[in-house]
Amino acid sequence: MSLIASNLIPLIAADGFTLWLYKTPDSRATVLSPGYFGTAGGLLPGHMVVVQAGDATAILPVRGNGEVGNGIVVDASSAPLRLTGAGSLNLGADLAASAVARGVTLGAMPSGITTGQSFTVQASASGATATLRFSVLDAAGNPILGPSSVPVAAGAASATFAAPAPGNGYRVKVEDASDSLVAQISPSFVVLSAFALLIESGVGLLLETGSRVVL
């Protein structure tokens, strides 16, 4: 629509300033369009117009040639402008894994071990186990001999150790060289002191070396 001149009413006039009231069913955007107030008489630069438009109430400053500025909106019946932003972040990962079977089993421990004697321990391996590590542990679980790494051949491996000092609580440990969690520890065993055979000769006793035992 265009300006309705009869709806433009002066409210206050003093010292060259006039405050106007203008009512219209037009929207505020229409009122602000160039030339809308072009036919209005009496609007001078510096005047103010209170506009009650169809969608807002605003106070507009008057510029030259009847043009008005954007002014200040003091009330709006339309919904305010809303900006909505949205975003998304897509992450993806592929993880491929396959199970690898591994296993070790210790063979029977030799019996009657004496200090300095060589003894051999055997173990069987299964799955992907390619190398075994053998160790001898003391009663506190600390390794005192080894580890000795032995390749697996035909599913088995063995290692030979010289028996430690006499004592008890010794154990043998075998483990997969590629995975220390795949392991087994033997029952405890005893290492005895070495002894020489006594040979009876007449009424005397001889040591294994042939020396006579004096009674």
C-alpha positions as CSV (number, residue, x, y, z in Angstrom):
1,M,0.0,0.0,0.0
2,S,1.0,3.6,-0.2
3,L,1.1,6.4,2.4
4,I,-2.3,7.3,4.0
5,A,-1.8,11.0,4.6
6,S,-4.7,11.3,7.0
7,N,-3.0,8.8,9.3
8,L,0.1,10.9,9.8
9,I,-0.6,13.1,12.8
10,P,1.7,15.5,14.6
11,L,2.0,14.8,18.4
12,I,4.4,17.3,19.7
13,A,6.0,20.4,18.0
14,A,8.5,22.6,19.7
15,D,11.6,24.6,18.6
16,G,11.5,23.3,15.1
17,F,11.1,19.7,16.2
18,T,8.0,17.6,15.6
19,L,7.1,14.1,16.8
20,W,4.7,12.4,14.4
21,L,2.4,9.4,14.8
22,Y,1.6,7.2,11.8
23,K,-0.7,4.2,11.8
24,T,-0.8,1.8,8.8
25,P,-1.6,-1.9,8.2
26,D,1.6,-1.9,6.0
27,S,4.6,-3.8,7.3
28,R,7.6,-1.9,8.7
29,A,9.6,-3.0,5.7
30,T,7.1,-1.3,3.4
31,V,7.2,1.9,5.4
32,L,11.0,2.0,5.1
33,S,10.9,1.6,1.4
34,P,12.3,4.6,-0.6
35,G,9.7,7.3,-1.4
36,Y,7.0,5.9,1.0
37,F,6.7,9.3,2.7
38,G,7.6,11.3,-0.4
39,T,4.1,12.8,-0.6
40,A,3.9,13.7,3.1
41,G,3.9,17.4,3.8
42,G,5.6,18.8,6.8
43,L,8.2,16.1,7.4
44,L,11.5,17.8,7.8
45,P,15.0,16.4,8.6
46,G,15.4,15.9,12.3
47,H,11.7,15.1,12.9
48,M,10.8,11.7,14.4
49,V,7.9,9.4,13.4
50,V,6.3,6.9,15.7
51,V,5.1,4.2,13.2
52,Q,2.5,1.6,14.3
53,A,2.9,-0.7,11.4
54,G,1.2,-4.1,10.8
55,D,4.1,-6.0,12.2
56,A,5.9,-3.6,14.5
57,T,6.0,-0.4,16.4
58,A,9.1,1.7,15.6
59,I,10.5,5.2,16.0
60,L,12.0,6.4,12.7
61,P,14.2,9.5,12.1
62,V,13.3,11.7,9.2
63,R,16.0,12.5,6.6
64,G,15.9,14.7,3.6
65,N,13.2,14.5,0.9
66,G,10.8,12.7,3.3
67,E,13.1,9.6,3.6
68,V,13.2,7.9,6.9
69,G,15.9,5.8,8.6
70,N,15.7,2.3,10.0
71,G,15.1,3.7,13.5
72,I,14.4,1.6,16.6
73,V,11.8,-1.2,16.9
74,V,10.1,-0.9,20.3
75,D,7.7,-3.8,19.7
76,A,7.3,-6.5,17.1
77,S,4.4,-8.9,16.6
78,S,6.3,-11.1,14.2
79,A,8.6,-13.8,15.4
80,P,12.2,-12.7,15.7
81,L,14.9,-13.8,13.3
82,R,16.5,-17.1,14.4
83,L,19.6,-18.6,12.9
84,T,20.1,-22.3,13.4
85,G,23.4,-23.9,12.8
86,A,24.0,-27.6,12.7
87,G,27.1,-29.7,12.2
88,S,28.2,-33.3,12.3
89,L,31.5,-35.1,12.6
90,N,31.7,-38.6,11.3
91,L,34.5,-40.8,12.5
92,G,35.1,-44.4,11.4
93,A,37.7,-47.0,12.0
94,D,38.2,-50.5,10.9
95,L,40.1,-52.9,13.1
96,A,41.0,-56.4,11.8
97,A,42.3,-59.0,14.2
98,S,42.9,-62.7,14.1
99,A,43.4,-65.2,16.9
100,V,46.8,-66.9,17.2
101,A,47.0,-70.0,19.2
102,R,50.0,-70.6,21.4
103,G,50.8,-73.2,24.1
104,V,53.7,-74.8,26.0
105,T,53.8,-77.9,28.2
106,L,56.7,-79.0,30.4
107,G,57.8,-82.6,30.3
108,A,58.5,-84.7,33.5
109,M,61.4,-83.4,35.6
110,P,64.4,-85.7,36.2
111,S,64.8,-87.1,39.8
112,G,67.8,-87.5,42.0
113,I,69.6,-84.3,40.9
114,T,72.9,-83.6,42.6
115,T,74.9,-80.4,42.5
116,G,77.0,-80.0,39.5
117,Q,75.2,-82.7,37.6
118,S,73.8,-81.9,34.2
119,F,70.1,-82.4,33.7
120,T,67.8,-81.9,30.7
121,V,64.3,-80.5,30.7
122,Q,61.9,-81.0,27.7
123,A,58.8,-79.1,26.7
124,S,56.3,-79.4,23.9
125,A,54.9,-76.4,21.9
126,S,51.7,-75.9,20.0
127,G,50.3,-73.3,17.6
128,A,52.5,-70.4,16.5
129,T,55.2,-70.9,19.2
130,A,58.6,-71.0,17.4
131,T,61.1,-70.5,20.2
132,L,61.0,-71.5,23.9
133,R,63.0,-70.0,26.7
134,F,64.0,-72.2,29.6
135,S,65.1,-70.9,33.1
136,V,65.9,-72.4,36.5
137,L,64.3,-70.5,39.4
138,D,65.3,-70.5,43.0
139,A,62.8,-70.9,45.9
140,A,62.0,-67.1,45.8
141,G,61.2,-67.4,42.1
142,N,64.3,-65.5,40.9
143,P,66.0,-66.9,37.7
144,I,69.5,-68.3,38.6
145,L,70.2,-70.2,35.4
146,G,69.2,-69.1,31.9
147,P,67.1,-68.0,30.1
148,S,68.2,-70.3,27.4
149,S,66.4,-69.8,24.0
150,V,65.8,-73.0,22.0
151,P,64.0,-73.3,18.6
152,V,61.0,-75.6,18.4
153,A,61.5,-78.6,16.2
154,A,58.8,-81.1,15.5
155,G,56.7,-79.4,18.3
156,A,59.3,-79.8,21.0
157,A,62.4,-78.3,22.5
158,S,64.8,-79.1,25.3
159,A,67.6,-77.4,27.3
160,T,70.4,-78.7,29.5
161,F,71.5,-77.1,32.8
162,A,74.2,-77.8,35.4
163,A,72.5,-78.4,38.7
164,P,72.9,-75.4,41.1
165,A,74.0,-75.5,44.8
166,P,72.3,-78.0,47.1
167,G,68.9,-76.8,48.2
168,N,65.1,-77.2,47.7
169,G,62.3,-75.2,46.1
170,Y,64.0,-75.0,42.7
171,R,61.7,-74.9,39.7
172,V,62.1,-74.9,35.9
173,K,60.2,-72.3,33.9
174,V,59.5,-72.5,30.1
175,E,57.9,-69.7,28.1
176,D,57.1,-68.7,24.6
177,A,59.8,-66.3,23.5
178,S,57.2,-64.2,21.6
179,D,54.7,-64.1,24.4
180,S,55.9,-64.3,28.0
181,L,52.3,-64.9,29.2
182,V,52.4,-68.3,27.5
183,A,54.4,-70.1,30.1
184,Q,54.5,-73.0,32.6
185,I,56.5,-73.6,35.8
186,S,57.4,-77.1,37.0
187,P,56.8,-78.4,40.5
188,S,59.6,-77.7,43.0
189,F,62.6,-80.1,43.1
190,V,65.6,-80.7,45.4
191,V,69.3,-80.6,44.5
192,L,71.3,-82.9,46.7
193,S,75.0,-82.7,47.7
194,A,77.4,-84.9,45.7
195,F,78.7,-88.0,47.6
196,A,81.4,-90.6,46.9
197,L,80.9,-94.3,47.0
198,L,82.5,-96.2,49.7
199,I,84.0,-99.6,48.7
200,E,84.7,-102.2,51.2
201,S,88.2,-103.7,51.0
202,G,88.9,-106.5,53.5
203,V,88.2,-104.9,56.9
204,G,88.7,-101.3,55.6
205,L,86.7,-98.8,53.6
206,L,87.9,-97.0,50.5
207,L,86.7,-93.8,48.9
208,E,85.8,-93.8,45.3
209,T,89.2,-92.3,44.6
210,G,90.9,-95.3,46.3
211,S,91.9,-93.4,49.5
212,R,91.5,-95.4,52.7
213,V,89.0,-94.2,55.2
214,V,90.5,-94.1,58.7
215,L,88.1,-95.1,61.4
